[in-house]
């Protein structure tokens, strides 16, 4: 059935009971319309296009009607033009080639005597004009901006916005005309003119400077709107033309930014708008919100900024969630301007933490942390801890980190700092990041006068709850280090912590944690080490025997790390003369500001006190490399070992204290042993000599790298006091540094790693003769260009290995090589677990032909199990 009217087609489609019926009706009608187009039936063209547009609105194909829409637009009848331009805007866009056929029709209609036809052409152009069409018709639109008809001026200004967005270079053609629009008395023309000027000011700084002289005109218009009486034509719930007021305020905000003179010219009217606008309706609130933004983003008077912040404070009491949300968001941005004014609204901000809307709770939480300073840290932290107890789980990771950072930065004393972190561990220990746990351990080791207090508090907490992982880890670590202080007891001011704790009570607590449902592998590793440390802290033989029995049970564990620790610690009982030195207390860790990626307190909060240290330096090149290659953890500790050519194994800096904790209790990274335990390093090497050490151990050197290699195999430490023998690959390279690669003369297999831009890198691996767990890799850098090809300079070679391996890099023989010349660099990889060697590499160099090159690559070409 064919429908000749749009109304009949709509009825038929609505009468369909299934989608299949609807598709059948539309397919038949589309076929009829397509046939009618082919027959060029002009009588039905208007009706067919209207039906086709309805079909298009339902989501069905209608592209075959594009040409017919252009034909209707070229018709002399207004009804046909209106439908034709409507179809063109719906079925075409600026990327359609068909659009070029429309340019001539638009040009003719822009010069038409009928203002409504001109309006149709301007409307169409303002919606779908391409860059080419904008250039072709720019002069017509510019001329229409000066038309005597306000209807045409209004639409021409809106069309000019489209032209400027498509071709920014054309905006200078509209500056003169748009300036005259500011003097128009018609609100519609003024609204569109201000919109056009705003667009030009945002896209060009020169244009912005030009229109700053129009600030008095805008102020006058705004004053007239605020003081005008009732006007039925423009009144919206008692406010005169709020749309125009908001547009003027936005343009004033742009023009007054970073300009004192313009800001002074608008201060009075901003104060008048802020005080006289009714806030009981949303219309008034929208104007007040724009006024606040204008005040905050221009160099306004302090009194005006206080007024703006007070308006935001009133918004927080509004029942509308949207208004409260924008108030919290704006306050968070404004806190750096006047933190004291925001502090006055602290109570109502804290009330928002218990709002039913999760978005408001999130914004209130961010703002609460920004308000923390030395004077209110106790009050705000107490409120935040109360909220942490009932907060959604998605808030807890961020909250725990920020509370700990705030306590670290603004704590009035160390005891309050410890109590605060303990409270966080009790409430949300499963959501505390590793950096915060490491910072707490550093604090405990540094605060010797509160170690007894802390260990008793942690012991009491673990007696009550072992479900919070970070609390349990911290408690086990501290009990293992200071178990003797716990047994001695003692009272601390008004705290009731003087209960007698026996050695058996401590061991039973650790045993119960092991037997509990929350004992994962990491926690078992912590407890095993803590138990072993307690054997040197406790005096009774029964305690040592109990620990021996518990360790024996883990000697057959299916988890390799736990089994290895249990066996090693059991063997350590055979050396009672050196066991106390091996298990001696950790040295005092350095106190420094904790840096957590993505979690920082607001800079305004740090600016409230002058006693805080400067912000830590940015990430090192090693951290950046790890971040680029995606092998670092989000918290800042490193699961992969990286070296950049310095003769050390693990990097120093912000992660060292974290590594100390990880080293003691199951971390795979091996950090530098503390200075206090150096005398026992040789004994440990001798004790574990069955793991690959050859010969008697000699006293270790002071270098951290030697101590780490000592743990991996005694042979490296055994020669620490004598000159290190040069590996054969290095000797070959040294003897041949002016020509061919040393790896070719050494007789070992070579592996190409990198070759680009005339620069190549080749690896020559060789197992270390003194330690089978270490492989020496000679990296040979070769300038493949001829002698006249230029020098390759600024050579930097960075490498990273997986967390089961350790990497040491010697300095390169040269960082600049001429054409045909080689340079070498030695890499030493400790791989005790015999996992496949996989390296991620960063190569930086500069050539005359290719400039600076900075590339990342990956190498895993060694045969599996060979090294």
C-alpha positions in Angstrom: 0.0 0.0 0.0 1.3 3.4 -1.0 0.8 6.4 1.3 0.6 9.8 -0.4 0.6 11.8 2.8 3.0 11.9 5.7 0.1 11.6 8.2 -1.0 8.3 6.6 2.6 6.9 6.8 2.9 7.8 10.5 -0.4 6.1 11.2 0.6 3.0 9.4 3.9 2.7 11.2 2.4 3.3 14.6 -0.2 0.5 13.8 2.6 -2.0 13.3 2.7 -4.6 16.1 6.2 -6.0 15.5 9.5 -4.6 14.2 9.2 -6.9 11.2 5.9 -5.2 10.2 7.5 -1.8 10.6 10.5 -2.7 8.4 8.2 -4.1 5.8 6.1 -0.9 5.7 9.2 1.3 5.5 10.8 -0.8 2.8 7.8 -0.6 0.6 7.4 3.1 1.1 11.2 3.7 0.5 10.9 1.7 -2.8 8.0 3.9 -3.9 9.8 7.1 -3.0 12.9 5.9 -4.9 10.8 5.1 -7.9 9.1 8.5 -7.7 12.5 10.2 -7.6 13.6 8.4 -10.8 10.4 9.4 -12.6 11.1 13.1 -11.5 7.6 13.5 -10.3 7.7 17.1 -9.1 4.2 17.1 -7.7 5.0 14.4 -5.1 8.6 15.6 -4.4 7.6 17.7 -1.4 5.5 14.9 0.1 8.1 12.3 -0.6 10.9 14.3 1.1 8.8 14.9 4.2 8.1 11.1 4.4 11.8 10.4 3.8 12.8 12.7 6.6 10.5 10.9 9.0 12.0 7.5 7.8 15.4 9.0 8.5 14.4 10.0 12.0 13.4 6.4 12.7 16.9 5.3 11.8 16.4 3.8 8.4 18.5 4.7 5.3 17.5 7.9 3.5 20.7 8.9 1.7 19.1 8.5 -1.7 17.1 11.6 -1.1 20.0 14.1 -0.9 19.9 15.3 -4.4 16.1 15.8 -4.2 16.6 18.0 -1.1 19.0 20.2 -3.1 16.3 20.5 -5.8 13.7 21.5 -3.3 16.1 24.1 -1.9 16.5 25.6 -5.3 12.7 25.9 -5.8 11.3 29.5 -5.7 8.5 28.4 -3.3 9.2 29.2 0.3 7.5 25.9 1.5 9.8 23.9 -0.8 12.9 25.8 0.3 12.1 25.3 3.9 11.7 21.5 3.5 14.7 21.3 1.2 17.0 23.1 3.6 15.7 21.0 6.4 16.4 17.8 4.5 19.9 19.1 3.6 20.7 19.8 7.2 19.5 16.3 8.2 20.9 14.1 5.4 24.1 15.9 4.6 27.1 17.0 6.6 30.2 19.1 5.8 32.1 16.1 4.5 29.7 15.2 1.8 30.9 16.1 -1.7 27.2 16.8 -2.7 27.4 19.8 -0.5 29.4 21.8 -3.1 26.2 21.8 -5.2 24.4 23.8 -2.5 26.8 26.7 -2.5 25.2 28.5 -5.4 21.6 28.2 -4.0 22.8 29.5 -0.6 24.5 32.5 -2.3 21.4 33.4 -4.2 19.2 33.0 -1.1 21.5 35.1 1.1 20.9 38.0 -1.3 17.1 37.4 -1.5 14.7 40.2 -0.7 12.6 38.0 1.6 14.1 38.0 5.1 12.7 34.6 5.9 14.4 33.0 2.9 17.7 34.7 4.0 17.1 33.3 7.4 16.7 29.8 6.0 20.0 30.1 4.1 21.8 31.4 7.2 20.4 28.6 9.3 21.5 26.0 6.9 25.0 27.4 6.5 25.4 27.8 10.3 24.7 24.0 10.7 26.6 22.3 7.8 29.0 24.8 6.3 32.4 23.3 5.3 35.6 25.2 5.2 35.4 25.8 1.5 31.8 27.0 1.7 32.8 29.3 4.6 35.5 30.9 2.4 33.1 31.3 -0.6 30.2 32.9 1.4 32.1 34.8 4.1 31.6 38.2 2.3 27.8 37.7 2.1 27.5 36.8 5.8 29.7 39.8 6.7 27.4 42.1 4.7 24.3 40.7 6.4 25.8 41.5 9.8 25.2 45.1 8.9 21.6 44.6 7.7 18.9 46.9 9.0 16.7 43.9 9.8 17.4 42.6 13.3 16.1 39.1 12.4 18.9 38.8 9.7 21.6 40.3 12.0 20.9 37.8 14.7 21.1 34.8 12.4 24.1 36.2 10.5 26.0 36.5 13.8 25.3 32.9 14.6 26.3 31.8 11.1 29.6 33.8 11.5 30.4 31.6 14.6 30.4 28.5 12.3 32.6 30.3 9.8 35.1 31.2 12.4 35.3 27.7 13.8 35.9 26.3 10.4 38.3 28.9 9.2 39.8 30.9 12.1 41.7 33.1 9.7 38.5 34.8 8.6 37.6 36.2 12.0 39.3 39.5 11.3 36.5 40.1 8.7 33.9 40.2 11.5 35.6 42.3 14.1 34.3 45.6 12.9 30.8 44.3 12.3 30.6 42.5 15.6 31.6 45.5 17.6 28.6 47.4 16.3 26.3 44.6 17.5 27.2 45.5 21.1 25.3 48.7 20.7 22.1 47.0 19.5 19.0 47.5 21.6 17.4 44.2 20.6 18.2 41.5 23.1 18.3 38.7 20.5 20.9 40.5 18.4 22.9 41.5 21.5 22.8 37.8 22.7 24.1 36.5 19.4 26.6 39.3 19.0 28.1 38.6 22.5 28.3 34.9 21.6 30.2 35.7 18.4 32.6 38.0 20.3 33.2 35.3 22.9 34.1 32.8 20.3 36.6 35.2 18.7 38.2 36.1 22.0 38.7 32.5 22.9 40.4 31.7 19.6 42.6 34.8 19.3 44.5 36.7 21.9 44.8 39.8 19.6 41.0 39.9 19.3 40.7 39.6 23.1 42.9 42.7 23.5 40.8 44.5 20.9 37.5 43.9 22.7 38.8 44.8 26.2 37.9 48.4 25.4 34.2 47.2 25.2 34.1 46.3 28.9 32.3 49.6 29.9 29.6 48.9 27.2 29.1 45.3 28.6 29.0 46.7 32.2 26.3 49.2 31.1 24.2 46.5 29.5 24.4 44.4 32.6 23.5 47.3 34.9 20.5 48.0 32.8 19.3 44.4 33.0 19.8 44.3 36.8 18.1 47.6 37.5 15.4 47.3 34.8 11.8 47.0 35.8 9.4 44.3 34.9 9.4 43.4 31.2 7.0 40.7 30.1 8.9 40.0 27.0 12.2 39.1 28.8 11.1 38.2 32.3 11.8 34.6 33.6 10.5 34.0 37.1 11.2 37.6 38.1 14.7 37.9 36.5 15.1 40.1 33.4 16.6 38.1 30.5 18.9 35.7 32.5 20.3 34.3 29.3 21.7 37.6 28.2 23.0 38.3 31.8 24.9 35.0 31.7 26.4 35.6 28.3 27.6 39.1 29.4 29.1 37.6 32.6 31.0 35.0 30.6 32.4 37.5 28.2 33.4 39.8 31.1 35.2 36.8 32.7 37.2 36.2 29.5 38.0 39.9 29.0 38.9 40.5 32.7 41.2 37.6 33.1 44.7 38.7 34.1 43.8 42.4 33.4 43.5 44.6 36.5 42.0 47.6 34.7 39.1 45.6 33.2 38.6 43.9 36.5 38.3 47.2 38.3 35.7 48.4 35.8 33.5 45.4 36.5 33.9 45.1 40.3 30.9 47.3 41.2 28.4 45.6 38.8 29.6 42.2 39.9 28.9 43.1 43.6 25.5 44.5 42.6 24.6 41.3 40.7 25.8 39.1 43.6 23.8 41.0 46.2 20.6 41.8 44.3 19.9 38.6 42.5 17.2 36.4 44.0 18.6 32.9 45.0 15.3 31.2 45.7 14.9 30.1 42.0 17.2 28.2 39.7 17.3 31.1 37.3 18.8 33.4 40.0 21.2 30.6 41.1 22.5 30.2 37.5 23.3 34.0 37.4 24.9 33.9 40.8 27.1 30.9 39.8 28.3 32.7 36.7 29.0 35.8 38.8 31.1 33.7 41.2 33.1 32.2 38.4 33.7 35.7 37.0 34.9 37.0 40.4 37.2 34.0 40.9 38.8 34.1 37.5 39.5 37.8 37.4 41.8 39.8 39.7 38.9 41.1 41.9 39.0 42.7 45.3 39.4 40.4 48.3 36.1 41.5 49.7 34.4 40.5 46.4 36.1 37.1 46.6 34.9 36.5 50.1 31.4 37.4 48.9 31.7 34.9 46.1 32.8 32.1 48.5 29.9 33.0 50.8 27.5 32.6 47.9 29.0 29.1 47.3 28.5 28.4 51.0 24.8 29.2 50.6 24.7 26.9 47.7 25.8 24.1 49.9 22.6 24.5 52.0 20.4 24.2 48.9 18.3 21.1 48.6 19.1 20.7 44.9 22.0 18.2 44.4 23.2 19.9 41.2 23.6 23.2 43.0 25.5 21.6 45.8 27.7 19.7 43.4 28.8 22.8 41.5 29.4 24.6 44.7 31.7 21.9 46.0 33.5 21.8 42.7 34.0 25.5 42.5 35.2 25.7 46.1 37.8 23.1 45.4 39.1 25.2 42.6 38.9 28.4 44.6 40.7 27.2 47.7 44.1 28.4 46.4 42.8 31.9 46.2 41.4 32.4 49.7 41.6 29.3 51.9 40.5 31.2 55.0 37.2 32.2 53.5 36.6 28.5 52.5 37.5 27.4 56.0 34.5 29.3 57.4 32.2 26.8 55.6 34.1 23.7 56.9 31.2 22.4 59.0 28.7 22.3 56.2 31.4 20.8 53.9 31.8 18.0 56.4 28.1 17.5 56.5 28.1 16.8 52.8 30.3 13.7 53.5 27.1 12.0 54.7 25.0 13.0 51.7 23.0 10.3 50.0 24.5 11.3 46.6 27.8 9.6 46.0 29.0 12.4 43.6 28.5 15.0 46.4 30.3 12.8 48.9 33.2 12.4 46.5 33.5 16.2 45.9 33.1 17.0 49.6 35.9 14.5 50.4 38.3 16.1 48.0 37.5 19.5 49.4 37.9 18.3 53.0 41.5 17.1 52.4 42.3 20.4 50.7 41.3 22.2 53.9 43.7 20.4 56.2 46.4 22.5 57.8 48.4 22.6 61.0 45.7 24.3 63.0 42.8 22.0 62.1 44.4 18.7 61.4 43.1 17.1 64.6 39.5 18.1 64.0 39.4 17.3 60.3 41.2 14.0 60.7 38.8 12.9 63.4 35.9 13.7 61.0 37.5 11.9 58.1 38.3 8.8 60.2 34.6 8.8 61.3 33.6 8.9 57.6 36.2 6.2 56.7 34.4 3.8 59.0 31.2 4.1 57.0 32.6 5.0 53.6 32.1 3.0 50.4 34.9 0.7 49.5 35.7 2.7 46.4 36.7 5.7 48.6 38.9 3.8 51.0 42.1 3.4 49.0 42.3 7.1 48.3 41.2 8.1 51.8 43.7 6.0 53.6 46.5 7.4 51.5 45.5 11.0 52.0 44.9 10.7 55.7 48.3 9.2 56.2 49.9 11.9 54.0 48.1 14.6 56.0 49.2 13.1 59.3 52.8 12.9 58.0 52.7 16.6 56.9 50.8 18.3 59.7 51.0 16.0 62.7 51.4 18.0 65.9 53.5 15.3 67.5 54.7 11.8 66.7 52.4 10.0 69.1 49.3 11.6 67.4 50.8 10.6 64.1 51.2 7.0 65.2 47.7 6.8 66.7 46.2 8.2 63.5 47.9 5.7 61.2 47.0 2.9 63.6 43.4 4.0 63.5 43.5 3.9 59.6 45.0 0.4 59.7 42.3 -0.8 62.0 39.4 0.7 60.0 40.6 0.0 56.4 43.8 -2.0 56.6 42.8 -3.9 53.5 42.9 -0.7 51.4 46.2 0.8 52.7 48.9 1.2 50.0 52.4 -0.3 50.5 54.0 3.2 50.5 51.9 4.1 53.5 52.8 0.9 55.4 56.5 1.6 54.6 56.2 5.2 55.9 54.7 3.9 59.1 57.5 1.5 59.6 60.0 4.3 59.0 58.2 6.3 61.6 58.4 3.5 64.2 62.1 2.9 63.7 62.8 6.6 64.0 60.7 7.1 67.2 62.6 5.1 69.7 60.7 6.6 72.7 57.4 5.3 71.3 58.4 1.9 70.1 57.1 0.2 73.3 53.8 2.1 73.0 53.5 1.2 69.3 54.2 -2.5 69.8 51.7 -2.8 72.6 49.0 -1.0 70.6 49.6 -3.3 67.7 49.6 -6.4 69.9 46.3 -5.3 71.4 44.9 -4.6 67.9 45.9 -8.0 66.6 44.3 -9.7 69.6 41.0 -8.1 68.5 41.2 -8.3 64.7 43.4 -10.0 62.2 41.2 -9.4 59.1 42.9 -6.1 58.1 46.0 -7.2 56.1 48.1 -4.0 56.5 47.4 -3.9 60.2 48.5 -7.5 60.5 51.7 -6.9 58.4 52.6 -3.9 60.4 51.9 -5.7 63.7 54.0 -8.7 62.8 56.9 -6.6 61.6 56.9 -4.4 64.7 56.5 -7.4 67.0 59.4 -9.2 65.3 61.6 -6.2 65.7 60.6 -5.1 69.2 59.2 -8.2 70.8 61.6 -7.8 73.8 60.2 -4.4 74.5 56.6 -5.8 74.3 57.5 -8.5 76.9 59.1 -5.9 79.2 55.8 -3.9 79.3 55.5 -0.4 80.7 52.8 2.3 81.0 52.4 5.3 78.7 50.6 8.2 80.3 46.9 7.5 80.4 46.9 4.5 78.1 46.1 1.2 79.7 48.8 -0.7 78.0 50.7 -2.1 81.0 49.2 -5.6 80.8 51.8 -8.3 81.2 52.6 -10.1 77.9 54.7 -13.3 78.1 56.9 -14.7 75.4 54.5 -17.6 74.9 51.6 -15.2 74.4 53.4 -13.5 71.6 54.3 -16.8 69.8 50.7 -18.0 70.3 49.4 -14.9 68.7 51.6 -15.3 65.6 50.7 -19.0 65.5 47.0 -18.2 65.6 47.5 -15.7 62.7 49.2 -18.5 60.7 46.3 -20.8 61.4 43.7 -18.2 60.6 41.8 -17.7 57.3 43.6 -14.5 56.4 47.2 -15.9 56.3 48.3 -15.5 52.6 51.8 -16.2 51.4 53.1 -12.7 52.1 51.8 -12.8 55.6 53.3 -16.2 56.2 56.7 -14.9 55.0 56.4 -12.0 57.4 55.6 -14.3 60.3 58.3 -16.8 59.7 60.9 -14.0 59.7 59.3 -12.4 62.8 59.4 -15.7 64.6 63.1 -16.2 63.7 63.9 -12.7 64.9 62.1 -13.3 68.2 64.5 -16.2 69.0 67.2 -13.6 69.4 64.9 -11.3 71.4 63.5 -13.8 73.9 65.5 -15.5 76.5 63.6 -18.7 77.2 64.7 -22.0 75.5 61.0 -23.1 75.2 60.3 -20.2 72.9 63.2 -21.2 70.6 62.0 -24.8 70.6 58.5 -23.7 69.7 59.8 -21.6 66.8 61.9 -24.6 65.6 58.8 -26.8 65.6 56.9 -24.2 63.6 59.7 -23.7 61.1 59.9 -27.5 60.6 56.3 -27.5 59.6 57.1 -25.1 56.8 60.2 -26.9 55.5 57.9 -29.0 53.2 55.7 -26.1 52.1 54.7 -26.1 48.4 55.5 -22.4 48.3 59.2 -22.3 47.3 59.9 -19.0 49.1 58.4 -20.1 52.4 60.1 -23.5 52.2 63.5 -21.9 51.5 63.1 -19.5 54.4 62.1 -22.2 56.8 65.1 -24.4 55.8 67.6 -21.5 55.9 66.3 -20.3 59.3 66.4 -23.9 60.7 70.1 -24.2 59.6 70.8 -20.9 61.3 70.1 -22.5 64.7 73.3 -24.4 64.2 75.2 -21.1 64.4 74.3 -19.8 67.8 77.4 -17.7 68.0 76.5 -15.6 65.0 72.7 -15.8 65.0 72.2 -12.7 67.2 74.3 -10.7 64.7 72.3 -12.0 61.7 69.0 -11.3 63.4 69.9 -8.0 64.9 67.4 -5.1 64.9 67.0 -3.0 61.7 68.8 0.3 61.7 66.9 3.5 62.0 65.3 4.4 58.6 65.6 7.8 57.2 62.5 10.0 57.6 61.5 11.7 54.4 58.3 12.9 52.8 56.3 10.2 51.3 55.6 10.5 47.6 52.7 8.5 46.1 51.9 8.6 42.4 48.5 10.1 41.8 47.8 10.8 45.5 48.8 14.3 46.7 47.2 16.7 49.0 46.0 20.0 47.5 48.8 22.5 47.0 46.9 25.1 48.8 47.0 23.0 51.9 50.8 22.8 51.7 51.0 26.5 51.3 49.3 27.1 54.7 52.5 26.4 56.6 56.0 27.7 56.0 57.6 25.0 58.1 57.2 22.2 55.6 60.1 21.2 53.5 60.2 21.8 49.8 58.4 19.4 47.5 60.4 16.4 46.5 62.2 16.4 43.2 60.6 14.9 40.1 61.0 11.3 39.1 64.4 10.1 38.1 65.3 8.8 34.7 65.0 5.3 36.0 61.5 5.9 37.3 60.5 7.5 34.0 61.9 4.5 32.1 60.0 2.1 34.3 56.9 4.2 33.8 57.3 4.3 30.0 57.8 0.5 29.8 54.9 -0.2 32.1 56.9 -2.5 34.5 56.6 -0.3 37.6 53.9 -0.5 40.2 51.5 2.4 40.6 52.6 3.0 44.1 56.1 3.8 43.3 57.9 0.6 44.4 59.6 -1.3 41.6 58.9 -4.9 40.7 61.5 -4.8 38.0 65.2 -4.1 38.5 66.6 -1.3 36.3 70.1 0.0 35.6 71.4 2.9 33.7 75.0 2.3 33.6 76.0 2.9 37.2 77.7 0.1 39.1 74.8 -0.6 41.5 72.1 -3.3 41.5 69.0 -1.6 42.8 68.3 2.1 42.5 68.6 4.4 45.5 66.2 7.1 46.4 62.5 7.1 47.5 62.1 3.3 47.2 65.0 2.2 49.4 63.0 2.2 52.6 60.2 0.3 51.0 62.7 -2.2 49.7 64.1 -2.7 53.2 60.6 -3.8 54.4 60.1 -5.9 51.3 63.5 -7.6 51.8 62.8 -8.6 55.3 59.3 -10.0 54.6 59.0 -11.6 51.3 59.7 -8.9 48.7 61.4 -10.2 45.7 63.6 -7.2 45.3 66.9 -7.2 47.2 68.0 -3.8 48.6 71.2 -2.7 50.1 71.8 -4.3 53.5 72.0 -1.8 56.4 75.3 -0.6 57.7 74.8 -2.1 61.1 74.5 -5.6 59.8 77.6 -5.5 57.6 79.8 -7.6 60.0 77.5 -10.6 59.6 77.4 -10.5 55.8 80.4 -12.8 55.4 78.9 -15.3 57.8 75.6 -15.3 55.9 77.6 -16.0 52.7 79.4 -18.9 54.4 76.1 -20.2 55.8 74.4 -20.3 52.4 77.5 -21.4 50.5 75.6 -24.4 49.4 73.6 -22.2 47.1 76.5 -21.5 44.8 79.3 -20.0 46.8 82.9 -21.2 46.2 85.7 -20.7 48.7 85.7 -19.0 52.1 83.9 -15.7 52.3 86.0 -12.6 52.9 84.8 -9.4 54.6 82.4 -7.6 52.3 83.2 -4.2 50.9 81.1 -1.2 51.8 79.4 -1.1 48.4 75.7 -2.1 48.4 76.0 -4.0 45.2 78.7 -6.4 46.6 76.4 -7.2 49.5 73.5 -8.0 47.2 75.7 -10.2 44.9 76.9 -11.8 48.1 73.4 -13.1 48.8 73.1 -14.4 45.3 76.5 -16.3 45.4 79.4 -16.2 47.7 82.0 -16.1 44.9 81.4 -12.4 44.1 81.8 -11.3 47.7 84.8 -13.6 48.2 86.9 -11.4 45.9 85.6 -8.1 47.1 88.9 -7.0 48.7 90.9 -7.9 45.6 90.7 -6.4 42.1 87.8 -7.8 40.2 89.0 -10.0 37.3 88.0 -8.7 33.9 85.6 -11.1 32.1 86.9 -12.5 28.8 84.4 -10.6 26.8 85.6 -7.3 28.2 89.2 -8.2 27.6 88.4 -9.0 24.0 86.5 -5.7 23.6 89.3 -3.7 25.2 91.9 -5.2 22.9 89.7 -4.4 19.9 88.0 -1.1 20.8 89.1 0.7 17.6 87.5 -1.6 15.1 85.5 -4.8 14.9 83.3 -6.0 17.7 85.0 -7.7 20.6 82.3 -10.4 20.6 83.5 -11.6 17.3 86.9 -12.4 18.7 85.7 -13.9 21.9 84.3 -17.0 20.2 80.9 -16.7 21.8 77.5 -16.5 20.0 76.2 -13.0 19.4 72.6 -11.8 19.4 71.5 -8.7 17.4 69.4 -6.4 19.6 69.0 -3.1 17.8 69.8 -1.8 14.3 68.5 1.4 13.0 69.7 4.8 11.6 73.2 3.4 11.1 73.5 2.4 14.8 73.4 -1.2 16.0 73.7 -3.1 19.3 74.8 -6.7 19.7 74.7 -8.8 22.8 77.4 -11.4 23.6 76.4 -13.5 26.6 78.7 -15.6 28.7 78.1 -17.4 32.0 80.2 -16.0 34.9 83.1 -18.4 35.6 82.9 -17.7 39.4 79.1 -17.9 39.9 76.9 -20.0 37.6 73.9 -17.9 38.7 75.3 -14.8 37.0 75.5 -14.2 33.2 77.8 -11.5 31.8 76.5 -9.8 28.7 78.7 -7.6 26.6 76.8 -5.0 24.7 78.6 -3.7 21.7 77.6 -0.4 20.1 78.6 0.0 16.5 78.5 3.0 14.2 77.7 1.3 10.9 78.2 4.6 8.9 81.4 5.0 7.0 84.1 7.3 8.4 82.6 10.3 6.6 79.1 9.4 7.7 79.2 11.3 10.9 79.6 10.8 14.6 76.9 9.1 16.8 76.9 11.1 20.1 75.0 11.2 23.4 74.7 7.4 23.6 72.7 6.3 26.6 71.7 2.7 27.1 69.2 1.8 29.8 68.0 -1.7 30.6 65.5 -3.4 33.0 64.9 -7.0 33.9 62.1 -8.9 35.5 61.6 -9.0 39.3 63.1 -12.4 39.7 66.5 -11.2 38.4 69.0 -8.5 39.4 70.9 -6.3 37.0 74.2 -4.5 37.3 75.6 -2.3 34.5 79.2 -1.0 34.2 79.8 2.4 32.5 80.1 2.3 28.7 83.6 2.6 27.3 82.4 5.7 25.3 79.3 7.7 24.7 80.4 9.0 21.3 81.6 6.9 18.4 82.8 7.8 15.0 82.0 6.0 11.8 83.1 2.4 11.8 84.1 2.5 15.5 82.7 0.4 18.4 82.0 1.0 22.1 81.1 -1.6 24.7 79.3 -1.8 28.0 79.0 -4.8 30.4 75.8 -6.0 31.9 75.8 -8.6 34.8 72.5 -10.3 35.5 72.0 -12.4 38.6 69.4 -15.1 37.8 69.3 -17.6 40.7 65.9 -19.0 39.7 67.0 -19.7 36.1 64.0 -17.8 34.6 64.2 -16.8 31.0 66.3 -13.6 30.6 64.0 -10.8 29.3 65.2 -7.3 29.0 63.4 -4.0 28.2 65.8 -1.5 26.7 65.8 2.2 26.1 68.3 3.6 23.6 69.1 7.3 23.3 71.6 8.7 20.8 72.0 11.6 18.3 73.1 11.4 14.6 73.7 14.0 12.1 71.1 12.6 9.7 68.3 11.7 12.1 68.8 14.1 15.0 68.0 12.9 18.5 66.6 9.4 18.7 64.8 8.0 21.8 63.4 4.5 21.4 62.2 1.6 23.5 62.6 -2.1 22.6 62.4 -5.5 24.1 64.8 -8.4 23.9 64.1 -12.0 24.8 66.3 -13.8 22.2 68.5 -16.0 24.5 67.7 -19.7 24.3 65.4 -20.8 27.1 67.4 -22.2 30.1 70.8 -21.3 28.6 71.4 -18.6 31.1 
